[in-house]
Amino acid sequence: MTEITTEVAPEQACPIAPVVDIVFSRWTTPILWTLHAHGRQRFVELQRRITTITPKVLTQRLRQLERDGLVVRTYHPEVPPRVEYEISDLGRSLAPLFATLAAWSVNLEKVDEARRDYDARRQTSGRRA
């Protein structure tokens, strides 16, 4: 009997993988959350709210989010020039997902407990070995 193996694209094996890649890359979630919660903001305002992000990384992520259609960048040709960022309608469509994740966050204590239990078991079994 011959077995036939076919390659399956990752997005077909797990249809949410491309979504996870777009929405949950390192700084995307805090940026989108901040823009959703606080509305239109200038670069410096975003940087103040997301205190651990560097200007270089914030610039890179904002460009990618604009490219993905999740953020709208508005340039105001004034003196001095002003640039504002806001979440797009497409980005806002992620709000139910973020709300669900925020509601799930009550389980983080259980995750911490599971990690402590796991680490304790590993430490105990490591002593016997």
For each residue, the residues with C-beta under 8 A, 3 or more apart:
1:
2:
3:
4:
5:
6:
7:
8: 12 13
9: 12 13
10: 13 14 17
11: 14 15 17 18
12: 8 9 15
13: 8 9 10 17
14: 10 11 17
15: 11 12 18
16: 19 20
17: 10 11 13 14 20 21
18: 11 15 21 22
19: 16 22 23
20: 16 17 23 24
21: 17 18 24 25
22: 18 19 25 28 68 70
23: 19 20 28 29 32 94 97
24: 20 21 28 29
25: 21 22 28 61 64
26: 61
27: 30 31 50 53 57 58 61
28: 22 23 24 25 31 32 61 64 65 70
29: 23 24 32 33 98
30: 27 33 34 50 53
31: 27 28 34 35 46 50 58 61 62 65 71
32: 23 28 29 35 36 65 70 71 87 91 94 98
33: 29 30 36 37 98
34: 30 31 37 38 41 46 49 50
35: 31 32 38 39 40 41 46 71 85 86 87 91
36: 32 33 87 91 92 95 98
37: 33 34
38: 34 35 41 45 49
39: 35 86
40: 35 74 84 85 86
41: 34 35 38 45 46 49 84 85 86
42: 45 46 82 83 84 85
43: 46 47 55 58 59 62 83 85
44: 47 48
45: 38 41 42 48 49
46: 31 34 35 41 42 43 49 50 58 62 85
47: 43 44 50 51 53 55 58
48: 44 45 51
49: 34 38 41 45 46
50: 27 30 31 34 46 47 53 58
51: 47 48
52:
53: 27 30 47 50 57 58 61
54: 57 58
55: 43 47 58 59
56: 59 60
57: 27 53 54 60 61
58: 27 31 43 46 47 50 53 54 55 61 62
59: 43 55 56 62 63
60: 56 57 63 64
61: 25 26 27 28 31 53 57 58 64 65
62: 31 43 46 58 59 65 66 71 73 85
63: 59 60 66 67
64: 25 28 60 61 67 68
65: 28 31 32 61 62 68 70 71 91
66: 62 63 69 70 71 72 73
67: 63 64
68: 22 64 65 71
69: 66 88 90 91
70: 22 28 32 65 66 87 88 90 91 94
71: 31 32 35 62 65 66 68 85 86 87 88 91
72: 66 85 86 87 88
73: 62 66 83 84 85
74: 40 83 84 85 86
75: 81 82 83
76: 81 82 83 84
77: 81
78: 81 82
79:
80:
81: 75 76 77 78
82: 42 75 76 78
83: 42 43 73 74 75 76
84: 40 41 42 73 74 76
85: 35 40 41 42 43 46 62 71 72 73 74
86: 35 39 40 41 71 72 74
87: 32 35 36 70 71 72 91 92
88: 69 70 71 72 91 92
89: 92 93
90: 69 70 93
91: 32 35 36 65 69 70 71 87 88 94
92: 36 87 88 89 95
93: 89 90 96
94: 23 32 70 91 97 98
95: 36 92 98 99
96: 93 99 100
97: 23 94 100 101
98: 29 32 33 36 94 95 101 102
99: 95 96 102 103
100: 96 97 103 104
101: 97 98 104 105
102: 98 99 105
103: 99 100 106
104: 100 101 107
105: 101 102 108
106: 103 109
107: 104 110 111
108: 105 111 112
109: 106 112 113
110: 107 113 114
111: 107 108 114 115
112: 108 109 115 116
113: 109 110 116 117
114: 110 111 117 118
115: 111 112 118 119
116: 112 113 119 120
117: 113 114 120 121
118: 114 115 121 122
119: 115 116 122 123
120: 116 117 123 124
121: 117 118 124 125
122: 118 119 125 126
123: 119 120 126 127
124: 120 121 127 128
125: 121 122 128 129
126: 122 123 129
127: 123 124
128: 124 125
129: 125 126
